[in-house]
Structures are given as C-alpha cells and as structure tokens.
C-alpha cells in the first residue's frame, strides 16, 4: 500500500463537472421532451404556440409543479410523460441541486474574499462570517436565501401582472404557488409571453426555494447540535464515562482519549470513523512505537 504525496483532487474540479453535466442534462431533457411532444400527439387544454407549449410543459414537468393547464392528449405521450417525470424528479433534480450548491459556494467564496478589503470588515465578520471555520454563518445563508426567494416572487408577480393581465392579488398568488411547486391550477400561464417567461423563471424560482429550505433545515440542525455540544462540555465526567473513554483499559485516559470521547458524544465523529482512521494509521506505522516516522513513510513509497 503506497502513500500518495499529492493532494487529492480538488472539490472544485468535481463541482465544475457537475455544472457542465447540469447544463447538458437540462438541455437533453428539454430537447427530448420538445421533440416528443412536438411530433407525437398534441396537448389539450389552454394552448398557444406549439413549440412554446412543448418547452413550457417540459419545464413544468421538470419542476414538478403540475398546473394542469395543458396535458398530453395521446396514449403514447401519457406513457412517455410517466417515465419523463421520474427522470426529471431523480437524475436531473440531482444535477440541478449540485449546480445550485456550486453557485452558492462560489458566491460565498466571493463574499468572503470581498470582506478582506471592506472597511466594515469587523461588523460583517461578527454577524456574517464564522472566522474559525472560514465560512459564512448559517443564519446569514438563510437570510440571503430568503431575500433571493422574495426577489424571485416579486419578479414573478410583476411579470405575471402585466403578461397575464391579472390583478396584484392573483399575481402574488400565482407566483407563490408556482415557486413552491404547489400549482393548484386555478391560475397558470396562458399567454405566449407568460409561458416564455415561465420557462426560465419556474426553474430558477423552484431551485431557489428548494435551496432556502435546505438552509433552514441546516440552521435547525446546527442549533440542535450546538445545544448538544454545550451540554456535553458542561457535563461532569462519571465513572461510566471513564470506563467508556479508556480505550487501552489501563484505568486512566489521556488527553487524546478524552477529546475523542467528547467528540463521539457530540456526534461529530462515530466509532466507524475512528476505526477507519486507526486502520490507516496502523498501515503506515511499522515501528510498533505508536508513531509515524519519516522512515515509515519512505518504506511505503
């Protein structure tokens, strides 16, 4: 078993691959849907310009909204749509979530780099950035995500108001039911202009809302983990804790034993993690002294 002195492949490279696959996947998905719906059967419901309807229906299917304003009208297209939904819900959804994660991570890195030259660095660092972990605070991500969601709803409301000739209340209602993928179907996009706008806006809006929900979930889990960590650190060690942390059964625990035990209690590491790390250490350590030396590393080259 050799030692790799090179750094593992950077996550950035895999992220850029996901971005490329996302665009290719969406293009193939939309192209396939348009080709099938343009050549096989027709739609029933509120139709406009057939190519626009085909792209619009494909995007509504991908976003799992299901307005019901237009639906397949032939047996073949109905069967095709069943499989089309599963593909969009699974594979394409995974790629698009990866794309959104990449965009969010890139934006976070940009904001962090900008703070080095910002005169309000101290204020921003206190409330927005976790300097110890070198990343934005989760509550900051939640706030930014909610701002973007509100922005998407606002853009949709204004556009729907003028493109679909709806009053402001109905425009807000349609925008909200669209980006949240509820899609009751009582209001939908019925004009060519409205559907052209919806093709892009629905995809962006639903992904933004999904990401905001993920951040909200992360925030909730983060708060729970912090409470757990605080309880573990304040908890006094007992005889049962001493016995559990005593890995070599010598009646005492070292500082490293104590740290590992506390991390396990906090849920930050598991027994499997410890065993895997220990196994890797044992594979590199040949002197039987409990240490990895330069000689050990040279033997594995």
N, C-alpha and C positions, 0 to 999 in steps of 0.2 A: 504493500500500500504506500504510494508516494505522497509527498506533500506538495501542494500547489502553492508556489510563492507568489503567484499572480492574484490580483483581486478578482473576485467573482464578477460575472457580467453585471453591469450596472442596471438597476431597475429602469433607468431612463430609456435604455435600448428596448426593453420589453414593452415599455409604455408607448414608445413611438410605433412599435409594431402593432399594438392594439389600435392605435389611432388609424393607421393605414388599413388594417383589417376592418375597422368600423366603417370607414367610408366605402371600401369595396363591398362589404356586406350589405350596407344600406342600398348602394347603387344596384347590386344584383337583385336584391329583394324587390325594390321598386320596379326595376326593369322587367323582372319575371311577372310581377302582378299586372303591370300595364299591358304586357304582351298577351297574357291570357285573357284579361277582361276586355281587351280591345278586339280580340279575334274569336272568342268563344261566348256566344250568347250576348245578353245585354243586361242592363240594370232596370229595375222597376223602382218607382218612387219619384222623387224630385230630381230630374236630370237636367244637365245644362249642356256643356260641350264635352263630347265623349272622352277625348284624351284627358281633359282636366278631371272629369268624373272618375276615370280609372286611377289616376295618380292620387286623387283625394281619398277614394275608397281604400286604396292600398295603405295610405298613411294612417287613416282612421283605424284600420285593422292592426297595423304595427303598434300604434299607441294604445290599443285595446280599449277604445272609447265606445264604439258601437252606437252611433246616433240613431241608426235605422232609417235615415232619410233616403238612402239608396241601398239596395241589397241585390245580390245575384238573382238572376231570373231563370237560369237553366240548371238542370241536374248536375252537369259536369262542373260548372263554376261553383255550385254549392259544395260539392265534394272537394274540389280544389281548395276552396276557402277554409274548410276544416283543417286540412294539413297546413295551409298558409298561416293560419292563426298560431298553430303550435310552433312553427319555425320562428315566427316573429316574436312570440312570447318567450321562447327559450334562447336560441342561439344569438339572434340579432339583439335581443334585450341584454344579454351578457356583454356583447361587444359595445353597445351604446353606453352601458354603465361604466365600462372601462374607459371609454372616451371622455365621459363627464368627469370621472375621477382624475384623469390626466389633466384636463383643463383646470380643474380646481387646484390640483397640486402645483401646476405651473403658475397660476395666479397667486397662490400662497407664497411660492418662492420669490416671485416678483415683488410682492408687498414687503416681504422680509428684507430683500435687498434694498428697497427704497428707504427703509427706516434708518439705514446707516447714515444717510445724508439728510434726514429730516430734522428740522430744528425742534420738532415736538417729539423727538425720539423717546424721551423719558416717559412722557404721558402715554404714548402709544404702546411702549413696551410694557407698561404696568397693566394696561387694560386689554391689550390685544394679543400680546406675544408672550409665550412661555419661554423665557430665555434659557432656562435649564435644559429644556428638551429641544430648543431651536425650532419651534413651530408655533403656529397661531393657536390661541386658546380655542377650545371647542365652542364656547359661548360666542366668540367672535365669528366663527364659521356659521353658526346657527343664525346670527343676526344678519350677516351678509347674504346667506341663502334666502332668508325671508324677504330681504329687500329686493333681491332679484325676482322672487316669486311675485311680489306685489307689482314690480315693474312689468313683468310679463302679463299679469292680469290687466293692468292699466292699458298697456299697448293693445291687447286684445279687445278691451272694452271700447276704446276709441275707434278702432278699425271696424269692429262689428257695428257700432252705432251708425257709421256712415256707409259702409259697404252693404250691410244687410238691412239698412233703414229700420233699425229697432230703437225703441226708447232706451234711456240710460239704464233703467232698472233691468230691463230684459237683456241689455248688452252685458251688464255685470253678471247677470245670472248665467248667460251662455258662456262667458269667459270662465267663470268659476267652475261650472260643471264640465267644461272641456279640459282644462289643465289638470283637474283632479281625476280625470278619466271616469267620472260618474256617467255623463252623457245620457240624460233621461230621454232625449229625442224630441221633446216638445218644441225645442228651438235648436236649430242647426244652421249650417252654412248652405245657403240655397242659391247664391249667385256665383257667376264665374270668378269675379274679383274676390269675393269672400272665400271661395274654395282655394284659389291660388294662394291667398294669404294663409289659410289654414294649413296648407301642405307643409310649410316651414314652421309656422307658429305652434302648431299642435305638437310637433316633435320636440321643439326646444322647450315649450312650456311643461309638457309632461315629464321630461327628463329633469328639469329644474326642480319641480315639485318632489319628484322621487328622491333627488339628492338632499333636499331640505329635510325630508322625513328621515333619511339616514342620519343626518347630522343631529336631529332631535333625539333619535334613538341612542346615538353615541353619547350625547350630553347626559341623558338619563342614566346610562350605564356608567359613565365617568363619575357622576355624583355618587352612585351607589358604591363604586369601587373606592372612592375617597373616604367614604364613611367606614367601609370595611377596613381600609388601611389604618385609619385613625384608631379604630377600636383595637386592632391587632397590636399597634405600637403602644397603646396605653395599658394593655392587658398585662398583668403581672405573670411572670413565669411560674409554673407549678411543677410538681414532681413528674406528672404525666408529660408535661412539655419537655422536661429534661430528658426523660427516657426516649421520647419520640425524636428529639434532636440529636441524641447521642448516636451518631452513625457507626462509630467503631466500638461501641459498647465498653468503654473504659471508665464509665462513671462520671465523665466530665464532657463538656462541649467547648469547642474552640470558637473563636470569633466567626470563622467561615461557616461552621455548623449552625451557629445562631442566626446568621444572616440568611442562609439557605432555608432554615425552618420558618423564619418570619416571612420570607418571600412566598413560600408554599402556603402559609396561612392566608396571605393576602390574595392568593390566586394568581400571582404574577408568573409563577412557574409551576410545573407539575412534576410528578415523580418520573414520568416518561422523559421530560426534558433533562432532568438530572442524570438519568441512566444513559441517555444518548451522549451527553457531554462527557460523562465519565468514561464511556466506551471509547470516545475519540481520544481522550487524554491517555488512556491505557495503551492505545495503538501507537501513540507517539513516544511514550515514556518506556525506555528499555533498560535503564539503570537500576530499576527497582528501588529508587530513593524517594519516590513521590514527587519528583520534579522533572520538567522537560529541559534538557540542556541543548547547547549548540551541537554537541556530538550526536545526540539523539536525532536531531533534525537532519544532520549530514548523512546519517545512516539510511534515511528514508528517501534520499534524493536518487 
